[in-house]
């Protein structure tokens, strides 16, 4: 068992199972970019707000998380609503993302820099990455304190520079901090049609 699984199982046991989780803002705001059909992945899905949103939009959706508690709850909701949603407990350190497998990948409020290359590689050509998580330059106590889980300035845009940038927002503490989107960065990036995978480069 992954060392963090027990922690997240405990968190999700305390969470209300009666409240339908909201999808991430990046997904709600830029839902018009989604394809009409295809395969989608909600990575580190938690209670599954993103996964439910994607499945309800008609995408064949997979949801992965370390927490067996979260996955069990999400599986029950998917079954009750008869959604095309497969929910799995998955440790990505042991089971890497498959390459060129998804038309949409969503990551929200989760950051593991070791996975960044595999996230882009998991997209099919013209696939979309929706990413939203906390920044170090935040103006409130919301989110993690550990810098390992906080984005530096422009880090998200630079990390996925090989993707076509379709949407980006990161306000930091600039201007009127009582207004606008704060504390997090969000990105929608699209894999180029003619993208060359890293393993293809290494074979040459």
C-alpha positions in Angstrom: 0.0 0.0 0.0 1.2 3.5 -0.8 2.3 5.4 2.3 -0.3 8.2 1.7 -3.2 5.9 1.1 -4.2 5.7 4.7 -4.1 9.4 5.1 -6.4 10.0 2.2 -8.7 7.2 3.1 -9.2 8.9 6.5 -9.9 12.3 4.9 -12.5 10.8 2.5 -14.2 8.8 5.3 -14.9 12.1 7.0 -16.2 13.8 3.9 -19.9 13.9 3.3 -21.1 11.4 0.8 -24.3 13.3 0.2 -22.8 16.3 -1.4 -22.1 16.1 -5.2 -18.5 17.3 -5.8 -18.0 20.2 -8.1 -15.7 19.9 -11.1 -12.6 22.2 -11.1 -13.0 25.7 -12.4 -10.7 25.1 -15.3 -13.0 22.4 -16.5 -16.2 24.3 -15.9 -14.9 27.5 -17.5 -13.4 25.8 -20.6 -15.8 23.0 -21.1 -16.5 24.3 -24.6 -13.1 23.0 -25.6 -14.0 19.4 -24.8 -14.4 16.9 -27.7 -17.9 15.5 -28.2 -16.6 11.9 -27.7 -13.4 10.1 -26.7 -11.5 8.9 -23.7 -11.0 11.0 -20.6 -8.9 10.5 -17.4 -9.5 12.2 -14.1 -6.1 11.8 -12.3 -6.0 11.9 -8.5 -9.8 12.1 -8.8 -10.8 12.3 -5.1 -14.5 12.3 -4.8 -14.7 12.6 -8.6 -16.3 15.9 -9.5 -14.2 16.1 -12.7 -14.9 12.5 -13.6 -18.6 12.8 -13.2 -18.6 16.0 -15.2 -16.7 14.4 -18.1 -18.8 11.2 -18.1 -22.0 13.3 -18.1 -20.7 15.0 -21.2 -20.6 11.7 -22.9 -16.9 10.9 -22.7 -15.7 7.4 -21.8 -14.1 8.3 -18.5 -11.5 6.7 -16.2 -10.9 7.9 -12.6 -7.8 7.0 -10.7 -7.0 7.7 -7.1 -4.9 6.3 -4.2 -7.9 6.2 -1.9 -10.0 3.1 -1.9 -12.6 5.0 0.1 -13.0 7.7 -2.6 -13.0 5.2 -5.4 -15.7 3.1 -3.8 -18.0 6.1 -3.3 -17.4 7.3 -6.8 -18.1 3.9 -8.2 -21.4 3.8 -6.5 -22.4 7.2 -7.9 -21.4 6.1 -11.4 -23.4 2.9 -11.1 -26.5 4.7 -9.8 -26.3 7.3 -12.6 -25.5 4.7 -15.2 -22.4 6.6 -16.4 -19.6 5.4 -18.6 -17.1 5.8 -15.8 -14.5 3.3 -14.6 -13.0 3.9 -11.2 -9.8 2.4 -10.1 -7.4 2.5 -7.1 -4.0 3.2 -8.8 -0.5 4.0 -7.6 1.2 5.8 -10.5 4.6 5.1 -9.1 4.0 1.4 -9.8 1.6 1.7 -12.7 2.7 4.6 -15.1 0.3 6.4 -17.4 -0.1 4.7 -20.8 1.1 6.7 -23.7 -1.2 8.2 -26.4 -4.3 6.8 -24.6 -6.5 9.8 -23.7 -8.3 12.6 -25.5 -8.7 14.5 -22.2 -6.6 14.4 -19.0 -7.7 16.4 -16.0 -5.5 17.2 -12.9 -6.9 19.4 -10.2 -5.4 20.3 -6.8 -2.7 17.7 -7.2 1.0 18.1 -8.0 3.6 15.5 -8.6 6.3 16.9 -10.8 7.7 13.4 -11.6 4.5 12.8 -13.6 4.5 15.9 -15.8 6.3 14.3 -18.8 4.0 11.3 -18.7 0.9 13.5 -18.5 1.7 15.1 -21.9 2.7 11.7 -23.3 -0.6 10.2 -22.2 -2.5 12.5 -24.5 -3.4 11.4 -28.0 -2.6 13.9 -30.8 -4.9 17.0 -30.4 -5.8 15.8 -26.9 -6.4 18.3 -24.1 -4.7 18.7 -20.7 -6.8 20.5 -18.1 -4.6 21.4 -15.1 -5.3 23.5 -12.0 -3.5 23.6 -8.7 -2.2 25.9 -6.0 0.7 28.4 -6.4 3.3 29.4 -3.9 2.4 33.1 -4.4 -1.0 32.7 -2.8 -2.7 35.3 -0.6 -4.5 32.9 1.9 -4.0 29.8 4.0 -6.0 27.7 1.5 -4.2 24.7 0.1 -0.9 23.0 1.1 2.1 24.7 2.9 4.8 22.3 1.6 6.5 24.0 -1.4 6.8 20.6 -3.0 3.0 20.9 -3.7 3.0 24.5 -4.8 3.7 25.9 -8.3 6.3 28.6 -8.8 5.6 31.6 -11.0 4.8 30.5 -14.6 5.8 27.0 -13.7 2.7 25.4 -15.2 3.1 27.2 -18.5 6.8 26.4 -18.7 6.3 22.8 -17.8 3.9 22.2 -20.6 5.6 24.4 -23.2 5.4 21.7 -25.8 1.6 21.8 -25.7 -0.4 24.5 -27.6 -1.6 26.9 -24.9 -5.4 27.2 -25.2 -6.1 28.9 -21.8 -3.9 30.1 -18.9 -4.5 32.1 -15.8 -2.2 32.9 -12.9 -2.8 36.2 -11.1 -0.6 35.8 -8.0 -1.0 38.8 -5.7 -1.1 41.5 -8.4 -3.7 44.2 -8.2 -6.9 44.0 -6.2 -6.5 40.7 -4.4 -10.2 40.7 -3.4 -11.1 40.1 -7.1 -10.4 37.6 -9.7 -9.0 34.1 -9.8 -6.5 33.7 -7.0 -4.3 31.2 -5.2 -4.1 28.8 -8.1 -2.9 28.6 -11.7 -5.0 26.9 -14.4 -4.0 25.7 -17.8 -5.6 24.1 -20.8 -3.0 22.8 -23.2 -3.5 20.8 -26.5 -1.1 18.3 -27.8 0.0 19.1 -31.4 -1.2 16.8 -34.1 2.4 16.1 -35.2 3.8 15.7 -31.7 6.9 13.5 -31.4 7.0 11.4 -28.2 10.1 11.4 -26.1 10.7 7.7 -26.5 10.5 8.2 -30.3 13.3 10.8 -30.0 15.4 8.5 -27.9 15.2 5.7 -30.4 16.7 7.9 -33.2 
